[in-house]
Amino acid sequence: NDGSTADVTRLSRSTSTDASAITVSDSDSLTVLRPGLHHLIIRYLNQTVLFRTVVPFSSSAIPPGGSQPDTLIDRHINQTLRQLGLDPAGPASPEIWLRRISLQLAGKLPSPELIGRLQANDSPALRQRIVDDFLASAAFTDYWTLQLARLLQLHSLPNEPAAFQASAVWLRTAVAEDRPLDQLVRQLLLASGDSHADGAAGFSRMAADARSHAELIGQAFAGLSLGCANCHNHPLDRWTQDDFHGLAAVFAPLDRGRMVQFTGRGSVTNLRTGDPATPRIPGLRDLSPDGDHREAVVDWLTSGSAPPLARNVTNRLWKHLFGRGLIEPVNDLSLTNPATHPELLTALAEELVSSHWSLRAMLRQMVLSETWGRASVTLAANDVSSPANPSLQNASALFLACRTSLAVPAEVLADAIADVCDIPPDLSPQPAARAVQVLDPARPAGELDLLGRCRKLSGCTLNSTQSELPLSAQLHLLNGHLINARTTDSASRLHKMLRDGHSNTDIVTHLTLLALRRQPAPAELADWLQQLEARTPDERRQKLEDFLWSLLNCQEFRRIP
């Protein structure tokens, strides 16, 4: 208190975030076991700092290649690659870039006509127009309404379908308008009234009580697992029981019936003291015992140059596009869980705020970067496989020298199969034409459930996708009716082409273009034509059905390159 300082290094405790990469001895000497970017957590009492060490993979620094990137993202990523001695991969082909952009922004396969346009004129100006067209499309609105519905954990309530419908309409309107995300969160947290009419009010009903409400807010809007501080102070972070129960106390006086309203009555018990918890902004300050403090929570989430909401949203969007957040897992944006590129995360969060919290503006910036457009390859010179730590088997992908292919989400895969076969998905009893329009995880959705979509009423957050389809879904695709019924259906695209007299070359070329958004290679086409030789029309039909089955089950179809 008197302003004096002291060196407390010898009294602090140092621990590694990855013991397979860097260790600390009793004498606080460090041993680096492999190259890379590693962190130590150094604690003294309630203070925590991070120490970062960079050990290059290559003994010779890689000079900047060609012209310097002019985007914020590429400058940060390439600087780290140079520090680590990793050489970036080249750009993906136009066809792969287009397939990637369409699947990740709009949740659907691109049209063959758009592929032809890009192949004829692959210019930066055309790519920017393509991105802008996707961002303005109804398909984008459908897909990102689904993504945000997961983040908010929206689900129907027993015997109250009107409440979920109101929330779904409200959210879709907000996405279509590109409503600023800080305003969207403000409306959700402050809404009151009839939840059957006011969709924003329905969000407060997704939590059964004040503690689950606080946990949902921390996870969805700040990327924090505050619930870990329910029974004891967070073991790895600065959050305390006072923080968690204090945030819950803010929402304890909320009536979560059909008429959502702040009553001024209600409390939660602080399990540390046994007394009613004092309302509190986590990590910052206590609030007065009385009054509606929800506005203060909104200010905490949205105020400042890089507020918690901005960092959380940026990190989740990054994971959607790259397969891994700048901080992973995305529900743990804590001091002791450092980002791979901390300066970039902060800079992008500031950009989100300065762009008026626009979802579309942030996505546009990310997908037009050189980093996002790189090829999905592992460069042999950069392969640093480590059996001790599978998460770092591919350092090039971890530090974004190249892209990693991602599994196509269940909803997108169901629609892609339907589009190639020209037979709509069976989503009964849900009233949706396309799988990406199915927002309610609490109700069945026909074939979509066979593909392993998330059916939890909590935890279906944005980016909770799996790296692979569940085993049951993979087995069903191999031998279930979802694909088998479509390949043999007389109303399918394949059977229509057979009735119209198309040749094997036409069918293989057209279906490959529809499914993979590329022409078959000459050797590939020749191999298929040889395998499709048949003595009778019936044998030819069966072999073409097998070809379509193979196309829809291949990894290239089921993954985002």
N, C-alpha and C positions, 0 to 999 in steps of 0.2 A: 504493500500500500504506500510505502514511502518512496516508490519509484526506483528502488535498487534492483539490480539484475544479478544473476548468478549462472554459471555454467553448470547445468545439471546432467550433462551427457553421461557421466559415470553412474548416475542414479536412475537413468531411463532404461526402458526395456525395448529391445529391438527384436522384431519377428519378421520372417519372410512371408510374403503373400503366396509364394510358391517354393516349397522346400526342395523340389526337384530341380530348381533353377539356381537358387542362391541360398546359402546357409549362413547362420550366425553362430559363432562359438561363444563359450562362456566369457571369453575375454573380449567379446564384441568385434572380433576380426571376421571379415566377410570372405566367403569362398564362392566364386561364380562357377557353376557347373556346366553351363552352356551359354552360347551367345544369345542375344536378344535384348529386350527392354524389360527390366525387372524392378520390383519395388520392395522396399522395407517399410514396415510400420514402426515408428518410434514413439513410445508413450512415456509420459511423465505425469503422474497424478491423473487429472482429467484432460490433459493436453495431448494432442496427437498430431504428428507431422509425418509426411511421406518423404522418403529418399528414393530417388530414381537413378538407376545405373543403366547405361547403354553399352553393350559389348557387340561390336560389328560381327556379322557373319563372314564378311570378306576382309582380308588383310589390307586390301587397297580400296580407297574411297572411290565411289563411282561418281564421275563428274556429271553435272546436269547435261541432259541430252537435248539437242535441238533448241527450239524456242522455249522460253520460260512460260509455264502455265499462267494464265491470267485470272484464274478462279481461286477463291479463298480456300476451297477444299483441296485443290491440287497442290497449292503451295505448301500447305501443312503436311499432306500425305507424302509428297515427294521429298520434303526436307527430312522426314523421319526415315524414308527409304535410303537416302544418301548417308544418314548417320549410321544406319545398320548395314550398309554395303549391299543392299538388295536392289537388283535391277528390275524395273517394272516391265510387265508384259505389254505387248502391243495392243491396239484397239481390237475389239470384237468385230466380226464381219457385219455388214449392214443388216443381213437377215437375222443374225443373233441379236443385235442391238434392238431391232424392231420387235422381235418376239419378246424380249426381256421387258421393253418399255410397255408393251401392251398388257402383258400378264401382270406386271407389278403396279401399273397405274389404273388400269381399267378392269383387271381380273378376267380377261378374255383373250382369245387368240386374235392376232391382227388379220385383216382381210387380205386375200391374195392381191387385190388391186393396189393396196398400199405398199406391199412388197415390191411390186413392179415399179411404182413411182420412185421408191428409194433406190432401187437398183439402177434406174435410168439416170438419177441425179442425186448422188449422195453428197449433199452439200450441208454445211452447218446451218444455213438459213432454212433448208427444208426440214432438217431434224428439229429445229426450234419450232417450226409450224406444226410438225407432227405432235410434239410434246404439248403444245398449247391446245391443239384439237382434242387430244385425249383428256387434258385437264378440264376442258369445257364440256365434255360429253356426258350424256346421261349414264353411260356405263361407269364412268368415274364416280359419279354421285352414288350409284348403287353400291359399288365396291367399298367406298370409303365410309358410307353409312354403316355397312357391316363391320368394318374395322373399328369405328368409334363405338358402335353398340357393344362390341366385345370389351373394349376398354372400360366402358361404363357399367359392364356386367348387366345389361338390360335383359330382362326375362319376364315372361307373363306371370301374373299372380292367379291363384285358384279362383275361378268363377268371376274374374274381372278382365275379360279380353279387351274391354274398352280402354283400360289404363295403358296396356302395352301398345295398343294401336295408336293412342295419342302420343306416346313417347316416340314411336317409330316415325310418325309423320313429322313431329317436331324436329327430330334429329336429321331426317332426310332434307327437310327445308333448310336447316342450318348449313348442311354440307353443300347443298346446291347454291346457296347464297355466298359461300365462302365466308361465313360469319366469323369474325375474329375469335380466335380460340379463348382469349381471356374473357371476352363477353360471354361466350358459350358457357364457360365454367362459372362465371358470376351468375348467370341465369339459373344454372342447375343448382347451385348451392343456396341461392336466396329465394327460389320459387316457392310459392304457397298457393293454395286454392284446390279446386277439384281436379284430381289427377286423371279423371276420365276426360277432361277437357283441356287441361294444361299439361302438355307432354313434359315440360321441364320439371314440373312438380313430381312426376313419377320417379325421378332419379332417387329421391330421398326414401322411396319405398323399396329400393333394391337391397337395403340393409334392414335386418330385423330389429336392431337395437342401436344404442349410441356407440358402443364399442366397435361393432362391425361397421358402422357408418364412418367412424374415424379411420378405421383400417382401410376401408375402400377409398376414402379421400386421399390418404397418404400414398396408397399404391397407384391409383389411377392418375392423380394429378401431380404428385411430387416424386413418384418412383421410389417411395420409401416403405420399408417393411416395419412400420411402427408397432404392429401387433406383437413383435418380438419383445417389446418392453411392457407387456401386460403383467406378467408375474414377477419380473425382475428387470433391472436396468439392462439395456441391450448389451449382450456380451462382447460385441465387436464394434459398436458404434457409440456415439455420444448421446443417443436417445435414452431417456430415463422413464421410469414409471410415471413420474409427474408429467412428462411430456405427453405420453399416450393417454392417460386418464384425463389429463387436462384438455386435450383436444376432444375427447369423447364428451366431456362435460359441456362443451360448446353446443353439442347437438342433442344433449339429453332432454331439453325441454321441447323437443320437436314431436308433434303428433304425426305418426306415420300411417294414419288411416286414409280412407279415400280422400278426405279433406286434409291436405297437408297444411299444417299451421304451427307457428311458434307460440307455445302456450305460456312460457315463462315458468313452468313448473316441471320438476324432474331433475334428477341428479344421478351421478355414478359414483361408486365408492373407489377411492384410491386404495388399491390393495396394499400399498406400502404403509400407509398410515391408518387405514381403517375408517377414515373420515371422508365426507363428501369431497370429491376432487375439485380443485380450483380451476376454472377455465383457463386455458393456457395456449399460446402459440408455441409449438414445439421448438425447443432450442433457443427461444428468444425471451419471452416475458409472460408473466401471469397477467390475467385480466380480472376485472371486477367480478365478484361472485354473482351479481345480478345483471340482467340485460341480454340482448341478442347480439352475440359477437361473431355471427357468421360473416359479416362484412370484413371483420379483421382477418379472418381466415383467408378470404379471397384476396385481400391486400397482401398477405404473406406469400401466397402462391404466385401472384402476378406482378409484384412491384420490384423495381430495380432493373439493372441493365441485363442481367442473366438470371431471372428468378427461377425458383424450383419448377414451375410449370413449363417454362421454356426449355430448360435442360432436359426435363423428362420427355416432353414431346419430341424434341430433336433427337434424343437417343433412341426412342421407339421408332421414329421414321427411318433413322439410319439402319436399325436392325431389319426393318421390313425390306429395305432396298439392298442391303449387303449381307444379310443373314446373321449378322452379329452386331450387337450394339457397341458403340464406343466405350460404354460401360456394360459389362455383362456379369450377372443377369440384370435385365432392365428394371427389375423391381428392387434393386439394391444400389441406389445412387448415394452411397455413403462415402465418407472420407477414407475409410479403410478398404474400399473397393475401387481402386484408381482406374481412370480411363486409359485406353491405349494411346489416345491423342488428346490430352486434357485441354490444351490451348485451342484445338479445333472445336471441341464440344462447347467451350465457353464462347468462342467467336460465332458459332452457328446459332447458339441460343440468343446472343445479342442481335444477330441478323433477323431471327424470328420476331423479336420485339420490334425492331426498326421497320420491318415489313408489315406492321399492323397485325401481327399474329395470324398471317395468312397461311393456311395449310398448303394451298396450291403453290404459293411462292417458294416455300421451303422445299417442297418436292421437286419443283422445277429446277432450283439451284442444284440439288443433289444429282438428278438424272442427267443434267447437261454437263456434268464434270467429266474430265478425262478419267478420273479414278473409277467412276461407276461404269464407264464404257469399255473398260479393259476386258481382254479375253479371259475366259475361264480355263486357265491352264496352270500347271505347276512347272515352273522353270527348273530344269535339272540342276542348274548351278545353285539354286536357292533351296533345294530340298534338304531340310534339316530334321528328318524324322527322328522322333525321340520316344521309344517305347515307354519311358518313365512317365511321360505326360502326353497322352493322346491329343489334348486340346492344342498342342503346338506341333503336331506332326507336319503341318504345312505352314512354315513361317511366312511364305510369300502371301498366302491368303490372309493370315492373321494381320499382317501389316499392310495389306491391300496393294501388294505388288501385282496381284492378279485377282480375278473373281473366283468365287466358289459357287458351283451350281446348287440350287435350292430345290427342295421338293415342292411341287405344285400343290397348293392348299386344296382340301377336299372339295370346297364349293367351286373353286375354279376348275378343278379336274372334272367334276360332274358336268359342268357346262361345256367344257372342251370336248368331252366324249359325245355329248348331245349335238354339238355343232358339226363335228366331223361326220357323224352318222346321220344327221338331219332328223333326229328323233328326240323330242324334248324330254328332259328328265322327269321322273316320277317323284314328286315332292309331297304327295298327299300325306296328311290332310292340310298341309300349309298352303295358303293361297298365293303362290308365287310362280311366275313363269320361268324364272331362272334361279339356280341354286344360290347365287350371290345375293339374291333378294330375301333369302330366308334369314331373319334376324333373331328369331326366338329359339334359344337352346332348350327351353322347357317342354317343347312339343315335338313329336316325331316329325320326320321329313323324308319318309320313303327311302329312296335309293341313296340320298345324301348321308343317312346314318350308316349305311354300309361302308362308306369311305372313311369313317372314323372322325367325323366332325366333333368338336367339343360340345358335350351335352351337359357340362357342369353349370349349375346356377351361379357359381362364383368361381373365379379363376380363369374364365375364358377371356383373358385380357388380350389386348393387342400384342402380337408377337408371341403368343403362347403356342405357336405352331410347332409341329415336330419336324425333325430333320428328315424323317422318312414316314411314309404311311404306316399305320399299325399293321402288324402281321396279318390280322384278320382281314383287313382291307386288301392287302396284297394278294392273299389267297383268293378272295372273292373276285378280284380283277382277273386272276388267272383262270378260274373255273366257275364263276358265278354267273347269274343271269344278266347282270348290269351290262357286260360287254357281249356275252354270248347271244343274248336275245336280240341285240341290235345288229350283230353281224348276219343273223339269219332272217331278220324281219323283212318281209317283202316291201315294206314302205320305206326302207332305209335308202340312203344315197347310193350305196353300192348296187342294190338290186334295181334301182331306177336306171343307173348307168348300163347295167346288163340288158335291161329291156329296151333301152335306146340304142343298143348295138355298138357301144364303145369297145375299142380294142383293149387288150391287156395293157399295152403301153399307155393309153389314155387314162385307164383306171389307176394304175400304179402311180403315174405322174401326178394326177389330180389329187388323189387321196394323200399322197406324201406331202404335197404342197399345203393342203388343208390342215394336216396334223402337225407337221414339223415346220411349216412355213419356209420350205426350201424345195428346190428341184432335186430329184434323186440323182446321185452321181452316176456317170455312165456305167461304171462297173457294178454299182448297186442295182441299176435298172436291168442290166444284162443278166445278173444273177437271179433277180425275181422273175424275169421272163422265162428263164430256163426252168425254174421251179414250178411255174404256172402252166407248163405244157400239159395238155389234157386230151384224152381220146373222146370224151363225151361232154355235152353241155353241162350235165349234172356234176361231173368231176371238176370241170372248170369253175363252176359256181362254188363248190366246196373249197377249192384251193384259194379262190379269191377271198372267201370268208376267212380262211386261215391267214391270208396276207393282212387283212384288216385287223384281225385279232392281234397279230404280231405288232402291227403299227401302234395300236392303242396300249399295248403292254410294254413297249420298249422304253428304256430309261430316257431317251431323248424327248419323248412325248411327255413323260411324267415329271420332268424337271425343268426348272428355269435356268437357262445357261448363264 
